[in-house]
Amino acid sequence: MTQCGIFVELKARAGKEEEVAAFLKSALPLVEAEPETVSWYAVRFDQTTFGIFDSFNNEAGRNAHLQGRVAEALFARAAELFEVPPSVRQPAVLASKP
C-alpha cells in the first residue's frame, strides 16, 4: 500500500522554462528503472511553475528515490534552471487508488 510521497515545487529561471520542461520529461526513464517508485508525475502549473509528485510503499523506497539519479540530476542543475532551490516535501499518503 502506498504510504508516503515526495512533492517538489520548482520555479524556472526566466528563459529556462522549456529547458525545465524538457529536463523533467527526460527524467522518466530514470524513474522507470526504480522498482520502489510506485508513481511519478512531472507537472506544469503555469509558464514558470513546475512540480514533481511521486509515491512509495514505504520509507525505504522514498529514501532510495531521494538518493537516486533523478534527485542527483535535479540538484546538479538547480542553480542553472531554477530561481530558488527545489522545495522538497515528504508527505504521508492518507488514501490512494491503485
C-alpha positions in Angstrom: 0.0 0.0 0.0 1.2 3.5 -0.9 2.2 5.2 2.4 4.4 8.1 1.5 5.3 10.5 -1.2 7.5 13.4 -2.3 6.3 16.7 -3.6 8.8 19.1 -5.2 7.9 22.6 -6.3 10.1 24.1 -9.0 10.2 27.7 -10.2 12.0 28.0 -13.5 14.5 30.9 -14.2 13.4 33.3 -16.8 14.1 32.0 -20.2 14.7 28.4 -18.9 11.0 27.3 -18.8 11.2 25.0 -21.8 14.5 23.6 -20.7 12.9 22.7 -17.4 10.0 21.0 -19.2 12.5 19.0 -21.3 14.6 18.1 -18.3 11.5 16.8 -16.4 10.4 14.7 -19.4 13.9 13.3 -19.8 13.8 12.0 -16.2 11.1 9.4 -16.9 13.4 6.6 -18.0 15.5 7.1 -14.8 12.3 6.8 -12.7 11.1 3.8 -14.6 14.3 2.0 -13.6 13.4 2.5 -9.9 11.3 -0.6 -8.8 10.2 1.0 -5.5 8.7 4.2 -7.1 5.0 3.4 -7.3 4.0 6.5 -9.2 5.8 9.6 -10.6 4.4 12.7 -12.1 6.1 15.7 -13.6 3.6 18.6 -13.9 3.4 22.2 -15.1 1.1 24.6 -13.2 1.8 27.7 -15.3 4.6 29.2 -17.6 7.3 29.1 -14.8 6.0 26.8 -12.1 6.5 23.0 -12.3 6.2 20.2 -9.8 7.1 16.6 -9.2 5.0 14.1 -7.2 5.9 10.6 -6.5 4.6 7.8 -4.2 6.2 4.9 -2.5 5.0 1.9 -0.5 7.5 2.6 2.3 10.2 4.9 3.6 12.9 2.7 2.1 11.5 3.3 -1.4 11.3 7.1 -0.8 14.8 7.2 0.6 16.1 5.2 -2.4 14.5 7.7 -4.8 15.9 10.7 -2.8 19.4 9.2 -3.2 18.8 8.2 -6.8 19.8 9.5 -10.2 16.8 11.9 -10.7 17.5 13.7 -7.4 21.2 13.9 -8.3 20.5 15.4 -11.7 17.9 17.8 -10.3 20.2 19.2 -7.7 23.2 19.2 -10.1 21.3 21.6 -12.4 19.3 23.5 -9.8 21.3 26.7 -9.9 21.2 26.8 -13.7 17.5 26.0 -14.1 15.6 27.3 -11.0 15.0 30.7 -9.4 15.3 29.1 -5.9 16.5 25.7 -4.8 13.8 23.0 -5.2 11.5 22.7 -2.3 11.3 19.0 -1.4 8.4 18.0 0.9 7.8 14.5 2.2 4.0 13.9 2.8 2.3 10.9 4.3 -0.2 9.4 1.9 -3.6 9.2 3.7 -5.5 7.5 0.9 -4.8 6.4 -2.7 -6.4 4.5 -5.5 -4.1 1.9 -7.1 
